[in-house]
Amino acid sequence: MLLDPLLIVELLLLGSFAGFLAGLLGIGGSLVMVPVMTWVLARQGVGPEFIVHTAIGTSLATICFSSLSSVRAHHRIGAVRWPIVWALAPGILLGAYLGAWLSAHLNSRLLGLVIAGFLYFSSFQMLANLKPKAARSLPATPGMLTAGGVIGAVSGLMGAGGGFISVPFMTWCSVPIHNAVATSAALGFPIALAGTLGYIINGWNTPNMPPFTLGFVYLPALLVIAVASVSTAPLGARAAHRLDIQSLKRGFAGMLMLLGTYMLYRSF
């Protein structure tokens, strides 16, 4: 499973940046990973018909590691609302698997267009600084299960950590923003776990895949990115409580636009 040294450096940089974002913004870094992974996988011989699926599956698999490292740092300062995690987790597990199943049945071009649209939407959300006003308390159990299902399904389909849905949902339900970000980081693990299993199962025995793939998960990239992201996620989590996140979000939004344009280009 020897990799080109330049590829290893690229994956380490990607994993470091993605891990930092996981802790800083509670988004798992996947919005960056999926477009970049399509570029990496194209160079590793993944066929165009499954390249986006494999990028998403690999991205979700890395979140399994970065989310644990991130949530540990948030938990140490008491920012995670664990009752919210337990209430949303059952719906998230089911939704994330169903999202992965749906993704496996979409062709790569359509999936790429969906990802591009999601990147543009996320960029606009950041630039406009859209925040739902706290208008209510958290719903009862049926509402939490439904909310978890929606968060999980969209995340499983997009390969995202769920922060762009779960954080606005929680702030709308009167959860303070720093607690919402920390709790979103904790929700990243069940999203990533169920989604990864979905991409492994639905990608099993797919023809014309490169060596060392497990379903739609490319193991060499997973291992390198996981090592890097676990190291930097705690740094992002600590920075989230010290830095002006709104200024950082504006710069990140511009990068998301560029990545969305790249995914649009690849789709055609």
N, C-alpha and C positions, 0 to 999 in steps of 0.2 A: 504494500500500500504506500509506496514511495511517491512523494509529490515533488513537483518542481519547486526549488527553493523560492523562486519569485512568487509562485502561487501561495506558498506557505506564508510569506510576508504579507501578501494581499489579504489572505483570510484572517491573519492575526490582527491586522489593522481594522478590518471590517468587524471582527468579533469584539475588539476593544471599544470601538465606537458604539456598536449596538448594545453592549453591556452597560456602558455609561448612560445611554439613553434610557435603558430599562429602569435604572435606578432614578434618573433625573425626572423623567416625564411619565413613568408608569406605562410605557407603550411597548416594551419588549424589544425595541429596536428593529422590529420586523419590517416596518415601512421602508427602511433602508436596505435590509437584507434581501428581500425578495427581488427587487430590480437588479441589485449587484450580483446576486446568485444566478440570475438568468444569464448574465454575461460570463460568469465563471463556468457554469455548466455547459454553455455552448462550446467553450474551449476544451471541455473534457469529453466531448462526444455524445452528449445527451441529444436525442432526436428532437427536432422542433415541435413535434406533436405532443411531447410530454415535458418540455423544458420548464414551463411555468409551474406545472404540477410538482415537479421535483424541487424547484426553488421554494415553493410554499411549504412542502413537507419538511425539507431540510431546515427552513427558517423556524417552523414550529418546534422541531426537535431541539434546536439550540435554546429556545425559550424555556424548555424544561429545566435547563441548568441555570441560565441567567436569572430567571424569576426567583429561584430558591435563594441565590446569593443576594439578590436585591431585597427580597422580603425579610431576610434575616437582619439586614441593616436597618430597615424601617421598623421592624419589631423591637429592636434594641432601644429605640427611642419612644416606644409606645404609640406609634402612629397608626398601626393597622387595626381596623375595626373587625375583629374576627367573627362576631355574630353575623355581620353582613356577608362575609366570605362563606360561612356555612349555609346561609340561606340561599345564596345565589349558586353555589357550587353544583347541586344536582341538575338544575336546568342547564348550566354551562356545559357539564359533561355530555349530556345528551345532544345539545345544540351543536357543540364543536364537532362531534362525530358525524352528525348529519350534514354539517357544512362541508366536511372533508369528503363525504360520500357524493354530495352534489358537485363539488369541484371535479372529482374524478370522472364525472359524466359530461363535463363541458369540454369542448375542444380548446386547445392552447391559445388560439387567437382570441376567441371570445373571452376566455379567462384573463388574458393579458389586457384586453380593453376594460374589463371590470376593475382590474387592479389599477390601471391608469386613472379611471374615473374616481376611484377611492382615494388615490394620492392627491388628485386635484381638489377633491372635496375636503380632505384633511388639511391641505395647505390653505384653502380659503377659510376654513374654520379657525386656523391659527392666526392668520393675518387679520381677520375681522374680530378676533378675540371674543368669539361667541360663547357666552356663558349663560346657561339657563338660570334664571333667578330662583332662589330657594322658595319653593311654592307649597311644599307639602312635606309630610314625613314619609318614611319608607313604607311601602305597601305591605299588606298581610302576606301570608305564605303563598297563596296562588299567584299573586302579583309578582313576588320575588322569583318564583319558579319560571314564570313567563319571561320576565326581564332577563333572567339567566339564560334561558333558551335562545332569546334573540341575540344577546351578547355572544354566546358561544357559537351560534350558527354563522353570524357574520364574520367572526374571528376565524373560524375553521375554514370558511370559504376563501378569505383573503390572506390567511397566514399571519394575521395580526394578533397582538397580545390582548386586544380588547379595550385598551385604555381610552380610545377615542369614543367609545360608547359608554363604558362603565363609569368613567370620571364625570362626564356631563350628567348621567343618570343619577349618580350619588349626590352631586352638588345641587341638582334640582330637588332632591329629597332632603335638603338641608344638612348634608354632611360637609364639614369644612374641607377646603380644597386640598390641604396637605394630607388629611386623613383619607380623602378620596384617592389621591395619587398612590399612597402607601397601600391601601386596600386593593386598588387595581393591580398593583405589583403582585400581591398575593393571589389574585384571581388568575394571573397569567399562567400559573402552574397547571390547574385543572384544564384550562383552555388548551394549553400546549400538549398535555398528556393525551387527552381524548382526541385532539386533532391529529397528533402524530400517529397514534394507533390507526386512525381512519385512513391516513395516507399510506401507511405500511400495508394495511389489509387490502385497500382498494387498488394499490399499485403492485400487488404481489404477482409475480410471473409476467410482468409487462415485458414484451420483447424489445430488443435493441437498446437496452440500458447498459451503461458502462459498468465495469467491475466495481465491486464494493458498494452497491446500492442495495438498500433494504426497502422493497416497495418503491415509494417515491421519496426516499430519504437517502441522500448521498453521504455515506459514512465518513470519508476523509474530511470533507468540509465541516461536518458536524463536530468531529473531535477537535479540530484546530480552533474553530470559532467558539466552542464551549469553553475551552481552556482560557481563551482571552476574555470572553464576556463575563465569566465568573470572577475574574480578577478585577474588572473595572466597574461592575454593577454596584458594589458597596460605595465606591467613590461618587457615583452619580446619586445614590440615595442620600449621602451626606450633603452633597452640593445642593440637592433639592430644597433643603431647609436653610440655605445660606445665600443662594444666588437669586438675581432677578430673572425668574423663569420666563417672564413675558418677553424680555429682550432676546433671550435665547430662542424662544419659539418663533420669533419673526425671521431670524436667520435660517432656522430649520425649515420653515415654510417655503422659503425660496428654493432650498435643496429638494424638497418634495416635488415642487413643480418641475424641476429638471428631471428627476427620476420618473415622474409621470409621463413626461414627454418621451423619455427613452423607452418606456413600456409601450407607449402608443406607436413609436417607430418600429419596435420589434414585432408588434402585432400585425403590421402590414408588410 
